[in-house]
Amino acid sequence: MPSSPSSPQDPDTLDDLSDAYGRLRGEIGKVIVGQEDIIEMVVVCLMAQGHALLIGVPGLAKTLLVRTLARALDLDFSRIQFTPDLMPSDITGTEIIQETTQGTRHFEFTEGPIFANVILADEINRTPPKTQAALLEAMQEQHVTAGGDTHSLDDPFFVLATQNPIEQEGTYPLPEAQLDRFMLNVWLDYPTFDEEVEVVRSTTAGPQAEPEPVMSADELRRYQDFIRQIPVADNVIQYAVELVARTRPEADAAPDFISDYLSYGAGPRASQYLVLGAKTLAALDGRMTPVEADVRRMAIPVLRHRIVPSFNAEAEDISSIHLIERLLEQDRS
């Protein structure tokens, strides 16, 4: 039976969530070596009911991370390999003609792979915009429409899309308006030497470790509702909004380097996700309310794909990350 909504000041639920997060990290750690920050951001995105874009070269265990997370949460997992010939119906499902024993025929909807709790959209930039849009619409509305009927997607519902940054030939980059649908943009780096040694050792000898479920779907939904109810001080909300406003070149508060190196800044959705992410970080850490430092920790993954560097920035090899870091440095000075 699903648990009732928790009070926003319920310390028991906060302790339960913090303990559950520790167990979840432990189960993921049985399979994934290192990548501590990546795991944290993926869990933050899941708990905040967002979706994530994961970027990294092949072989960094992106698929394994998502599958392991789904198993540790006892959720249905579905992997969709995006290819140039993939059609929207290959993702959402399609209506097929069925014949009854009486000889009559009718259309029946067959669910596509998007009907799962955790979706891995592998190499999303390899499929045409029409198919990308079908996935992103389902992410936004959390339902699929076919033949005039609406089919609700599973709850909880989490999409993690991947991109390979080193191959751009034959790809269809997501436009900025669609990138904005993803709460976080997370980049994976190569493991350290010691981590890679451990990866090789653990994957080339004997059976692989399997994570045990440590959280049910009902518990996850309860924690997601709890995080939404966490109170946030006005100064933290104002800090998040001011940080986003300073990314807009035309804003009075924008520093000169933003006006020089950015064509477009982030929209209000960035402010919302900064606060949601900060609330989630605080809750996972066992704190009842976030502080400005939590907003700063969320700044790069939330803003990285929402600001557009200008030609001047590209000519001088200045990335969006450099500009976000400069904004944060101004706050510390």
Buried (B, 14 or more C-beta within 10 A) or exposed (E): EEBEBBEBEBEEBBEBBBEBBEEBBEBBBBBBBBBEEBBBBBBBBBBBBBBBBBBBEEEBBBBBBBBBBBBBBBBEBBBBEBEEEBEBBBBBBBBEEEEEEEEEEEEEBEBBBBBBBBBBBBBBBBBBEEBBBBBBBBBEEEEBEBEEEEBEBBEBBBBBBBBBEEEEEEBBEBEBEBBBBBBBBBBBEEBEEEBEEBBEEBEEEEEEEEBEEBBBBEBBBBBBBBBBBBEBEEEBBEBBBEBBBBBBBEBEEBBEBBEBBBEBBBBEBBBBBBBBBBBBBBBBEBBBBBBBEBBBBBBBBBBBBBBBBBEEBEEEEBEBBBBBEBBBEEBEE
